[in-house]
Amino acid sequence: MRLYSGPADLRAMQSLTSRLGPRARWHIGELVWYRHQHGEHSSWPTALWERGGEPVAWAWVVPPGNLDLHLDPAHADLFDDVLRWFDKVAERGSRAVTVLDDETALIERLRRHGYEETASGPFFIHLRRDLRELPEPEVPEGYVLRPVRGAADAPARAAVHRAAFSRPDAPSKVTGTVYERLMGVWPYRAGLDWMVEAPDGTPAAFCLVWLDEHTREAVLEPVGTDPGHRRRGLASAAILAALHTARGLGAETARVAARGDDDYPSARATYRSVGFRQAARNVAFTR
């Protein structure tokens, strides 16, 4: 086991995630987004486990005590080591670990360590679709659908993200500077980052897709619409445009994670309207 030390280790984490295939809980693009959307989260305790020089597990802890991990099933015995490391670096209080509902071997080990499934609270579902048949994107008259053109679009791209996701009690920290840095992290491609502009030229909606060329799976992360432009099909159009581009680059399937509880029904409805269907769900265990 060794502690995370920078970009080379992110690539090692991505290599394990890609090797585990399209049914894995994480995608190489999600790793970039989660670690870079507010700047590099170097403050998150993060570790990698290797055997024979090859990464076989990684884990990070979101304070105060929430563990995310990816583990090669062929090395399931390392899960106990991961939990022991988690106990050392997490803050005092309860511990929470998130896994997929079909990761039965990990769930059994969690139970042996005293973890119990959390039956209530927010959770995420994974939705998938194949890309063989895709509807054409359409936007209302006056709106313009286009890909991001590079760093010059970073401020506008960050602004529409903040408009979509900021709440009075939790403003988004995505800035133009942060977004421009994210654009430089592999495997970001501007051609897979789409925006819809309003008639006045301001950005109104967006969808960023990440492509894993090894698994041929694309992932949507993130997708959003400025509240002043919702219910016009703008996010759906951005999704379809990005997926058309991803398919042209070799993607065969796509997936997205969405809140599965009743607090966020509109996102699920948007994804289902463009052909996504539930394939799995996250399950939280606490101790």
C-alpha positions as CSV (number, residue, x, y, z in Angstrom):
1,M,0.0,0.0,0.0
2,R,1.2,3.5,-0.7
3,L,-0.4,6.9,-0.4
4,Y,-1.6,9.0,-3.4
5,S,1.1,11.4,-4.6
6,G,-0.2,13.1,-7.7
7,P,-1.3,12.8,-11.3
8,A,0.6,9.6,-12.0
9,D,-1.3,7.9,-9.3
10,L,-4.6,9.1,-10.7
11,R,-3.6,7.4,-14.0
12,A,-2.9,4.2,-12.0
13,M,-6.3,4.4,-10.4
14,Q,-7.9,4.9,-13.9
15,S,-6.0,1.9,-15.3
16,L,-7.5,-0.4,-12.6
17,T,-11.0,1.1,-13.1
18,S,-10.7,0.6,-16.9
19,R,-9.4,-3.0,-16.5
20,L,-12.4,-3.9,-14.4
21,G,-14.7,-3.3,-17.3
22,P,-18.0,-1.5,-18.1
23,R,-19.9,-3.1,-15.2
24,A,-17.6,-1.5,-12.6
25,R,-19.0,1.1,-10.2
26,W,-16.6,3.8,-11.3
27,H,-15.5,5.2,-14.7
28,I,-12.1,6.8,-15.6
29,G,-13.9,10.1,-16.3
30,E,-15.7,10.1,-13.0
31,L,-12.4,9.9,-11.2
32,V,-11.2,13.0,-12.9
33,W,-14.5,14.9,-12.2
34,Y,-14.7,14.0,-8.5
35,R,-11.1,14.9,-7.8
36,H,-10.9,18.0,-9.9
37,Q,-14.3,19.7,-10.0
38,H,-13.3,22.0,-7.1
39,G,-9.6,21.7,-7.7
40,E,-7.4,18.7,-6.9
41,H,-8.7,17.1,-3.7
42,S,-5.3,16.4,-2.2
43,S,-6.8,16.8,1.2
44,W,-8.8,13.6,0.7
45,P,-6.8,10.7,2.2
46,T,-6.2,8.4,-0.7
47,A,-4.2,5.2,-1.1
48,L,-3.4,2.6,-3.7
49,W,-2.6,-1.1,-3.3
50,E,-0.4,-2.9,-5.8
51,R,0.8,-6.4,-6.5
52,G,3.6,-7.2,-8.9
53,G,3.7,-3.5,-9.7
54,E,0.1,-3.4,-10.9
55,P,-2.7,-1.5,-9.1
56,V,-5.3,-3.9,-7.7
57,A,-7.2,-1.5,-5.3
58,W,-7.6,2.1,-4.5
59,A,-9.6,4.0,-1.9
60,W,-10.2,7.6,-0.8
61,V,-12.0,9.0,2.2
62,V,-14.2,12.0,1.9
63,P,-14.2,13.7,5.4
64,P,-15.3,13.0,8.0
65,G,-15.7,9.3,7.3
66,N,-17.1,8.2,3.9
67,L,-15.1,5.6,2.0
68,D,-15.1,5.1,-1.8
69,L,-13.0,2.4,-3.3
70,H,-12.4,0.1,-6.3
71,L,-11.1,-3.4,-5.8
72,D,-10.1,-6.1,-8.3
73,P,-12.3,-9.1,-7.4
74,A,-9.3,-11.3,-7.9
75,H,-7.7,-9.6,-4.9
76,A,-10.8,-9.5,-2.7
77,D,-8.6,-10.5,0.3
78,L,-7.2,-6.9,0.3
79,F,-10.6,-5.5,1.3
80,D,-9.8,-6.1,5.0
81,D,-6.6,-4.1,4.6
82,V,-8.5,-1.3,3.0
83,L,-11.0,-1.2,5.9
84,R,-8.1,-1.2,8.4
85,W,-6.6,1.8,6.6
86,F,-10.0,3.5,6.6
87,D,-10.2,3.1,10.4
88,K,-6.8,4.8,10.8
89,V,-7.4,7.9,8.6
90,A,-11.2,8.6,9.1
91,E,-12.2,11.1,11.7
92,R,-14.0,10.1,14.9
93,G,-17.6,9.1,14.6
94,S,-19.5,6.8,12.2
95,R,-18.0,5.2,9.1
96,A,-19.8,4.8,5.8
97,V,-18.9,2.7,2.8
98,T,-20.6,2.7,-0.6
99,V,-20.7,-0.3,-2.9
100,L,-22.9,-1.6,-5.7
101,D,-25.8,-3.8,-4.8
102,D,-24.3,-6.7,-6.9
103,E,-20.9,-6.5,-5.1
104,T,-22.0,-9.4,-2.9
105,A,-18.5,-10.4,-1.8
106,L,-17.7,-6.9,-0.5
107,I,-21.1,-6.7,1.2
108,E,-20.4,-9.9,3.1
109,R,-17.0,-8.6,4.2
110,L,-18.6,-5.4,5.3
111,R,-21.1,-7.2,7.4
112,R,-18.3,-9.3,9.0
113,H,-16.7,-6.0,10.0
114,G,-19.8,-4.8,11.8
115,Y,-21.3,-2.6,9.0
116,E,-25.1,-2.5,8.4
117,E,-27.0,-1.5,5.3
118,T,-28.5,2.0,5.5
119,A,-32.1,1.6,4.6
120,S,-33.0,5.3,4.3
121,G,-31.4,8.5,2.9
122,P,-30.2,9.6,-0.5
123,F,-28.8,7.0,-2.9
124,F,-27.6,6.8,-6.5
125,I,-28.8,4.5,-9.3
126,H,-26.8,3.6,-12.4
127,L,-28.6,3.9,-15.7
128,R,-27.3,2.5,-19.0
129,R,-28.1,2.4,-22.7
130,D,-26.4,1.1,-25.8
131,L,-25.6,3.6,-28.6
132,R,-26.6,1.7,-31.7
133,E,-29.7,3.9,-32.2
134,L,-29.6,7.5,-31.0
135,P,-32.3,10.2,-31.7
136,E,-31.1,13.4,-33.2
137,P,-30.8,16.3,-30.8
138,E,-33.2,19.2,-31.2
139,V,-33.3,22.6,-29.5
140,P,-36.0,25.3,-29.5
141,E,-35.8,28.1,-32.1
142,G,-33.1,30.7,-31.1
143,Y,-31.0,28.3,-29.0
144,V,-27.7,27.1,-30.3
145,L,-26.2,23.6,-29.6
146,R,-22.4,23.4,-29.9
147,P,-19.3,21.7,-28.5
148,V,-16.9,23.5,-26.2
149,R,-14.2,25.1,-28.3
150,G,-11.4,24.9,-25.7
151,A,-10.0,27.0,-22.8
152,A,-11.7,30.1,-24.1
153,D,-15.1,28.6,-23.2
154,A,-14.0,27.6,-19.7
155,P,-15.5,30.7,-17.9
156,A,-18.9,30.3,-19.7
157,R,-18.9,26.6,-19.1
158,A,-18.2,27.1,-15.4
159,A,-20.8,29.8,-15.1
160,V,-23.6,27.6,-16.4
161,H,-22.5,24.8,-14.1
162,R,-22.7,27.1,-11.1
163,A,-26.2,28.3,-12.3
164,A,-27.4,24.7,-12.5
165,F,-26.0,23.3,-9.2
166,S,-25.6,26.2,-6.8
167,R,-28.0,26.4,-3.8
168,P,-28.3,29.3,-1.4
169,D,-26.7,27.2,1.4
170,A,-24.2,25.5,-0.9
171,P,-22.8,27.6,-3.8
172,S,-20.9,25.7,-6.4
173,K,-17.1,26.2,-6.3
174,V,-16.6,25.5,-10.0
175,T,-14.7,28.5,-11.5
176,G,-13.4,29.2,-14.9
177,T,-9.8,28.6,-13.6
178,V,-10.7,25.3,-12.1
179,Y,-12.6,24.2,-15.2
180,E,-9.7,25.2,-17.5
181,R,-7.4,23.0,-15.4
182,L,-9.8,20.1,-15.6
183,M,-9.7,20.5,-19.4
184,G,-6.0,19.5,-19.2
185,V,-6.6,16.2,-17.4
186,W,-6.8,13.0,-19.4
187,P,-9.2,11.8,-20.9
188,Y,-11.1,15.2,-21.2
189,R,-12.0,16.1,-24.8
190,A,-13.6,19.4,-25.7
191,G,-15.5,17.6,-28.5
192,L,-17.4,15.6,-25.8
193,D,-18.3,18.7,-23.8
194,W,-21.5,20.3,-25.2
195,M,-23.3,23.5,-24.4
196,V,-26.6,25.0,-25.4
197,E,-26.6,28.8,-25.7
198,A,-29.7,30.9,-25.2
199,P,-30.8,33.4,-27.8
200,D,-28.9,36.1,-26.0
201,G,-25.7,34.1,-26.3
202,T,-25.5,33.1,-22.6
203,P,-24.9,29.4,-21.8
204,A,-28.2,27.6,-20.7
205,A,-27.4,23.9,-20.5
206,F,-24.5,21.4,-20.8
207,C,-23.4,17.8,-20.9
208,L,-19.9,16.5,-20.4
209,V,-19.2,13.0,-21.6
210,W,-16.0,11.0,-20.8
211,L,-14.9,8.1,-23.0
212,D,-13.0,5.0,-22.0
213,E,-11.6,3.7,-25.2
214,H,-10.7,0.3,-23.6
215,T,-14.2,-0.5,-22.4
216,R,-15.9,1.5,-25.2
217,E,-18.2,3.0,-22.5
218,A,-19.0,6.7,-22.2
219,V,-20.2,8.2,-18.9
220,L,-22.2,11.5,-18.4
221,E,-20.7,13.6,-15.7
222,P,-22.0,16.3,-15.2
223,V,-25.3,17.3,-16.9
224,G,-27.3,20.4,-16.0
225,T,-29.5,23.3,-17.0
226,D,-29.7,26.9,-15.8
227,P,-33.0,27.1,-13.8
228,G,-34.2,29.9,-16.1
229,H,-34.1,27.6,-19.1
230,R,-35.5,24.3,-17.7
231,R,-38.3,22.2,-19.2
232,R,-37.3,23.0,-22.8
233,G,-35.4,19.8,-23.6
234,L,-32.0,21.5,-23.5
235,A,-30.2,19.0,-21.4
236,S,-31.6,16.2,-23.4
237,A,-30.2,17.8,-26.6
238,A,-26.8,18.3,-25.1
239,I,-26.7,14.7,-23.9
240,L,-27.7,13.3,-27.4
241,A,-25.1,15.6,-29.1
242,A,-22.3,14.4,-26.8
243,L,-23.4,10.7,-27.2
244,H,-23.4,11.0,-31.0
245,T,-19.8,12.3,-30.8
246,A,-18.8,9.6,-28.4
247,R,-20.3,6.9,-30.7
248,G,-18.2,8.4,-33.6
249,L,-15.1,7.9,-31.4
250,G,-15.9,4.2,-30.8
251,A,-18.3,4.2,-27.8
252,E,-20.8,1.3,-27.7
253,T,-22.5,2.0,-24.4
254,A,-23.1,4.9,-22.1
255,R,-24.1,5.2,-18.4
256,V,-24.9,7.9,-15.9
257,A,-25.4,8.0,-12.1
258,A,-28.5,9.8,-10.8
259,R,-30.1,10.3,-7.5
260,G,-32.6,7.5,-7.0
261,D,-34.5,8.9,-4.1
262,D,-37.6,11.1,-4.4
263,D,-35.8,14.5,-4.0
264,Y,-34.4,14.6,-7.6
265,P,-37.0,13.1,-10.0
266,S,-36.3,15.5,-12.9
267,A,-32.8,14.2,-13.6
268,R,-34.0,10.6,-13.8
269,A,-36.8,11.6,-16.1
270,T,-34.4,13.4,-18.4
271,Y,-32.1,10.4,-18.7
272,R,-35.0,8.0,-19.3
273,S,-36.4,10.3,-22.0
274,V,-33.2,9.7,-24.0
275,G,-33.2,5.9,-23.5
276,F,-31.3,5.2,-20.3
277,R,-32.7,2.4,-18.0
278,Q,-31.7,1.4,-14.5
279,A,-29.0,-1.2,-14.3
280,A,-27.8,-1.1,-10.7
281,R,-27.8,1.0,-7.6
282,N,-25.4,2.2,-4.9
283,V,-25.9,0.8,-1.4
284,A,-24.4,2.5,1.7
285,F,-23.2,0.5,4.8
286,T,-22.5,2.3,8.1
287,R,-20.8,1.3,11.3
